[in-house]
Amino acid sequence: MRNEEKDRRVRPGWPCPALAALSGVLAGFTALAVAEPVAAAVRPQSGPVIAVGGASIDATPTAVKDWAIRHFGTDDKLVLQLGILAVLMLLALALGVLALRYRRVGAAGVLLFGAVGAAAAVSRPDSTGPVDALPSVVGAVAGALLLYVLVGRLTAVGRPAAPASDSAEETGDGLSVPAGWDRRGFVLAAASAAAASAAVGTVGRTLTTSRGQDAIAAREKVVLPSPGSPARPLPGGAGLRIPGLSPFVTPNAEFYRVDTALVVPRVDATAWRLRIHGKGVQRPGSYSFDDLLRRELVERDITLTCVSNEVGGPYVGTARWTGVRLADLLAECGVKPPSRGGPADQLVSRSVDGMTIGSPVEDVMDGRDALLALGMNGEPLPFDHGFPVRMVVPGLYGFVSACKWIKDIELTTFDSYDPYWVKRGWARRAPVKTAARIDTPKSFARPRAGTVMVAGVAWAQHRGIDKVEVRVDDGPWQEADLAAEDTRDTWRQWSFPWRSTKGGHTLTVRATDRTGAVQTERRARTVPDGASGWHSVVVTVD
């Protein structure tokens, strides 16, 4: 009898606190798992992790966002989600331990975090209303109940409680905690909850995946008609074959992606519509995907650049875009640019995920190939790059021109409305700056002495590149060989055969655009209107 009671006694130090912490983690896991199928039924973006993640992105200072993009690139969203999950796990551990002494308080803590998720979901720009709170609320209730039950098993025994003055301790509820715990009840409850939560979460993921099948099927059925205005063939010599040099046309899978969407929207093209309205719009328009396909399609090679691209950075690429002229659609709706008396100087494009991007109306309607793009490199837009429709405007950084998953265009003024990035300290107008990059050799490379081919790309969209120069150490600037130009809206490859000598060297590049402006040496960070400065690499010649 004494051995049986000894087995039931709490071992000092670890069982209750450790198992209580485990209970907190299981409760958190259950909350997230139960939220999955509810979010699948409501809207995938309403899930607690996605909603809180989106709110975190919005609240993050610009400098921190810029740092994350520089260090994590297109993986910044994955890092954010993993960070949120890590924080939630730590909080769950703490709530579990707290619940051991204050059982109701611990359960209430889980409900509190559910309320945070619910508030984040309904406050998102793409929220459909109070129903978006359901995933976080339902998940939190399930998690709170589980924590309450599991901690109850840790404070329950299969024998009468010892007197409070003997081996019991007082809880925050004013109840005595016996010196034993219901091992069998706890193990059964914990194991059952873990298995059920895993199953529910799997069902939720499956439902979310199946919900996007209509969009996938719609994209697979899209056949892009032959463009009425095809891009001219790439000139001979425009694409140099030099090892390490970026290809002239960037493959879709390698094209950079910088946006705030934690979940890439899967938009069904058959249900998609674009609305054009606002100041100076005499005939508001509404267009379906098929409406755009029936129009004359334009095919153009255009280089896009992200304003977050550091000097020498990777967030630039060229693709062959297929779409309709945005200026034609605006003109049909009665829109006039400011130079012709139009009252609106800003075009605000809105994405299905709530992103707002402001573009100068004058630039969009000045004759450049501003497109509502439907295709990229000969195929329908990938979902990552804006399917079914996105904006592409040569000469402007993406944050003021390249709205993906676009659904709405409103004509307004810069004085009356600040879009997403402007509210966060970025410029209202942001033409692409003249820049050049060394692709090969890479920094810290160790080429052999002799002729070393230095090569890279230069860009000044809508102005064109006129000259690229290379400097070795502090020597004179020497003109590089330019590849043939495709158009002034694309980047230009260049090469420079360097007769190297042994030792350490610094290679620097600069470009001159067609207006005669030489790329500035002055270093500037990306905020507010793009980085500037000369790109250099340090190599050691063996």
N, C-alpha and C positions, 0 to 999 in steps of 0.2 A: 504493500500500500504506500509506503514511504517513497519507493522508487517511482511509482506511477505519478505521485504528486510532484516529484522532482522533475520528471519529464515535462510536466505541464508548466513549470515555472519559467518566467521570462529570464533568458540568459542576459546578464547585465551587459550593456554596451551596444549589442548589435541587432538582435532580432526585430524589435519593434521599430526603432528609428529607420533601420535599413529597409524593412518591409513596408513601412509607411511611405518611404521615399519611392519604392517600387510601385506602391499603390497610386501615388501621384502621377508617375510616368504612364501607368496603364490607363488612368483616368484621362490624361491628355491625349494618349493614343486613341482611346475610344471616342473622345470628342471630335477629333479630326476625322476619324474613320466614318462616324455616323454623319458628319457634315458632307461627306463625299456624295452619297446618292441624293441627298437633298439638294446640293448644288447642281448636280446633273439634271434634276427635275426643274429647278428654278432657272439657273444660268451658271455655267461653269465659273465665270469670273466672280460670282458671289461667294465662293468658298472662302473660309476665314484666312487661310494663308495668302491666297491671291489678293483678297481685299486689303488685308493689313500690309502686304508687300507693296501694293499700288499706292496706298496712303503714305507708306514710308518713303517711297520714291519721291512723291510730291513734296513731302516735308523735308527731305534731305537738302542741306545747303548745296548750292551750285558747285562750290569748290570740292566737296566730297564726291558728288556725282562725277565730276571731271576726273578726280583721282581714281575712282572705281573703273571708269572706262579705260583710262590709261593703263591700269595694272591688270584688269581682268578681261578687257575687251568685250566680246559678245557673250562671255560667260558671266558677266556681272549680275545678270538676273538669277542664274543658278546660285551664285555665291550669296545673293541676298536671301533667297528662299532657304538655303541651308543655314544661314545665320538666324533667320526667324525661327526655324525649327530648333536650333540649338538653344536659343533664348527660352523658347517655350518649354523645352525639356528641363532646363535649370529651374524655371519657375514651378514646373510641375513637381520636381523633386522637393522644392521648398514647401509647396502647399501640402504635399503628402506628409512631411514631417510635422508641419503646423497642425494638420488635422488629427494627428495622434493625440495631441493635448486639447486642441480646440476643434472638435470634429465638424461642427456646423460652420465655423469660420473658414476652414479649409474648403469645404464644399461651396461656400459662398464665393471664395476666391476663383474657383473654376467658372462660376456663373459670371463673375465680373469680367473675366477675359473673354467670355462669350459675348458680353455686351460690347466690349471694345471691337471685336470682330464684326458684330452687327452694325455698329455705328460706322465703321470703316466702309462696309459694303454699301450702305444706303447713301453714303456721302460721295461715292465715286461719281465722276462725270458721266459714266455710262450706265449708272444705276437705273433700273426700271421701276423703282419704288420700294415701299416697305417690305415687299415679299423677299427682297434680297437679304434681309436680316435673318430669314428662316434657317439657312444652313448653320450659321454660328450659334443661334439660339437653341436649336434642336440638339446640335452637337454638345453644347455646354451643359444642357440639362442632363443628357446621358452621362457625360463625364462626371458631373457633380454627384449624381446618384450612385455611380460606381464607386467613387472615392468614399462616399458616406458608408456604403455597404462594406467595402474592404477594410476600412479602418475599424468598423464595427466588429469584424471578425478578429482583429488584433486586440480588441479590448473585451472580448467575450470568452467565457470558459465553460467547460462542461462540469463544473463543480460550483458550489456556493462561493460568493466573493468573500475574501478575507475582510475582517474588520478594517475600517479606515485607518485605525491607529496601528494596525499590524503591518501588512504588506501592501496595502493599497495606497494610491496617490490621488489627489484631487484634480479633476479636469476643469477646463474652462466652463463646462456646462453645469458644474456643481455636483457631478457624479463621481463615484469612486471607480478607479480602474483596477480590476482584479490583477493578481500577480500571475495569471496564466492567460493563454490565448487559444482560440479555436483554430488549430493548425489545419485540420481537414477542411473546415469551412472556408478558410482563407485560400488554400491551394485550389479547391474546386472553383471558388468564385473567380479567382485571378485567372486560372487557366481557361475557364469558360469565357470570361470577358475578352481575353486576348484572342482566342480562336474566333469568337463571334465578331469582334471588331475587325480582324483581318478579313473575314469573309465579307462583311458589310462594306469595308473599304474597297475590296476587289470588285464587288458589284458596282459600287459608285464609279470606279475608274472605267469599268466596262461600259456603263451607261454614258459616261462623258465621251468616251471614244465613239460609241455608236451614234451619239447625237451629232457628231461632226461628219458622219458618213455621207449625209446628203450634200454637204459642201464639197467633199472629196469627189463624189460621183458627178456633181455638176461641173467641176473643173475638168475631170477626165473626158467629159463629153464636148468640151469646147474645142472647136476647130476655127482657128484664126483665118479669116479670108486673106487672100493675097492683097497686100497693101496697094492702094491706088497710087500712092507716092512712095515707092520703095527707096531704101537707102542705096546710095551709089556703092558699087563694089569697092572694097578696101584697096586703096592704091598699092601698087607693087612697091615694096620697101617700107611700108608703114609698120609692119611687124617684124622686128629684128629677131634673129635666132641666136641669142647669146645666153649661155647657161647662167641661171640666177636672175635673169631679167624678167619682170612681170610680163605676162602675155598681153598683147594689145587689147583683146576682148577678155574680160574677166568671166570665167564660168559661173553659172548661177550658184552652184554649191559653195563657191569661194568668195562670192560677193559679200562685202561687209554688211552687217546688220547692227544698227544702233537705234533703239527706240525704248519706250517705257513699258511695253506690253509684256507682262510676266507670262501670260498665256497668249500664244499667237491666235488671233481671231480666225475662226473657220467660217467664212461667210458663204452662204448658198447663193450662187450667182443668179439662180432663177427667181429668187425673192428680193434681190438687191435692187435698190433704186437710188438715184442721185437727184437731190433737190438743189436748184439754183434760185436764190431769192435775195432780197435786201435792198439797200439804198441804190437807186438808179436803175433797178431791174424793172423794165417796163412790162415784160411778159415773163413772169416766173415760169421756170421749166422743171419738169420731172422726167428722168430718163431711166430706162431699164438697161440691163446689160445687153440684151438683144438690140435695143435701139442704137447703142453705140456700135455694135458689130455691123449694123446695116449702113453705117455712115462710111465715108471714104476714110480708110485707114492710112496713117502716115508711119513710115519706118525710118528711124534715125539712130545713128551712133551718138551717144551722149555720155560724157564722164560725169559721175556724181561724186561729191566730196562732202564729208561730214564736218561740221564746225568743230567737233571734238577731236579732230585729227591733229596730233602734235606735229612739229617739224619732223619730217622723215617718217611719219606714221603710216599705218596700213589702211585707214578708213577712206579710201578713194578707189574707184573702179569704173571701168567702161563696159557698157552693155549696148546691144542693139534693141531699142525699145520700139514697140508697135502700139499705136493708140490713135486717138482723135485729137484734132487741134482744139485746145481749150479756148482759144480766142474766138473760134467760130461759134462754139456753143454760147459763149458770153454775148457775142454780137447778135445771135438769134434771139436772145432774151432782152435785147435792147440796151445792153451795157455799153458805155463809152468810157475810154480811158480819160484820166484827168486832162491830158493834153488836148482833148477834143470836147471838153466841157463836162465830162462825167463827174458826178458828185462824190463817188466813192474812190478812195485811193488805196484801200486795203481789201484784199480778198482773203476771207477767213475760211479755211477748209477744215472740216470736222471728220474725224475718224469714227468708226463704229465703237472703238474703245474709249471715246471721249477726248482724245487728243485734239488740240486746236493749233493750227499753224497759219500764220499771217504772211501773205505775199503781196508785193507791190502790184497793183492793177496795171500800172504803166508797163512794167517789165513783162507781165504775162501777155499783154496785147501789143507789144512793140514789133511784132513780126518774127521773133525768135521761135524755135520749135518747142513751145510749151505744150506738153501733152497730158491728156488723161490716158495713161498707159494701161493696156490690157495684156500685152505680151512682153516677154523678156528673152532675148536670144533665141527667138524662133518658137517659143512655147508660151502657153498661158502663164501669167505671173505665178511664181511659187507663193504659197501662203505666207512664208516668211517675208516676202517682199511686196505684199499688199494685195493679193488676189481678193476680189476680182478686178479692182481698179485702183490706181494710185496716180498721184501727180508727179511729173518730171519736168523741171524747168531748168534749162542750161544756164549756167552763169551765177546761180544762187546756191548758197549752202542749203543742205537738206532741211535744216530746222526752220527755214522760211520759204520752203517750196515743195518738199517731197512728201506730202501727206500720203500715208499708206492706208489701205482699207477705207478709202474716202466714201462718205455718204452724203455730205452736205457742203454747199458752197454759199457763203453769205457775203454780199458786198457791203462794206462799211468803211470807216475811216480809221486811220492810225490814232487819231485823237480820242476816239470814242470807245475803242476796244483794244485790250492787251491780250494776245493769245498766250498759251501755256508758257513758252520759254521766255517771252518778254517779261512776264510777271516774276520770273526767277533771275532777272538781271542780264539777259542776253539782248542783243541789239534788235531793233525793229527791222532794219534793212541790213542785209549782209551779202554783198557780192563776193564771189570766190576770189581769194587773193592769189596772186601769181606765186607759184611754188615749184620747186624741183626736188627730186629725191634720188639718192644713190641706192640702187638695188644690189649691185655687186661691184667690188667685194663687200662682204658684210663687215661691220665693225669687229675688230679684234681678229680678223682673218690673217692667215700667214701664207700669202702667195710666194711663189718662187721668184727670184730676181729675173728680170727680163721684161718682155712686153706683157703687161697686165691690162686686160680689157675692163675699163671702168664703164658702167652703164646704168641707166635708170630711166625715169619718166619725169616729165614736166607738164604742168597744166596751168591754164589761165582761161577757163571756159568763157566762151562768147567773145573773147578777145584774140585768142590764139597765141602760140609760142613762136617767137621770132629767132631766139638765140639761147643757147645754153653754154655756160663756161665752167671750167674746172680749174681749181687751184691746188697745187701740191705744196703742203706746208705753207710757208710765207712767200712763195714764189709768185710769178705773174699769173694773171688769169689767161687761160688758153681755151680757145673755142672748141667745143665738142662737135661731133658729127651728128646732125639731126636726121632722124628717120623721116620718110615722107609724111606729110600731114594728111590726115583723113578730113577733118573739118575743124573749124576753130572752136567747136564745142567738145572736142575730145582731147585727151592728153596726147603727148608726143614722146616717143622714145628717143633716146640719145645714147651715144657711145663715145668713148675717148680711149685710144690706145696709149697707155702710159708706159714709158720706158723706165721701169722702176730700178731703184738701187737698194742695196741691203740696208736694213735698219728700220726704225719706226718712222712712220709718216702719217700726216693728217691730210685727207682728201676732202675738199669742200666744193659744193656746187651751187650755182645760182642761175636764174633764168631771166630773160627779158621778154616781155609780151609784145604784141603787135602794135601797141600804142607807143612803144619806146620806153616804157617804165621798167626799170631794173628792179628785180626782187630785192626788198629791203633786208639789210643785215640786222636791223633792230629786232631783238628777241621780244616776243609778246606771247602770253599764254592764250589759250583758246577762248576764254571769256573776255570781252562780250561778243566779238565778231570774227573769231578765227585766229589761229597761231600765225606767227611770222618769224623770219630768221633764216639763215642759211643752214642747210643740212651738211653735216660732216661725219666722216668715219675715220677711225684710227686703225691702222694696219701695221703689221710687222713683216717686212720682206726678208725671207730666209736666203 
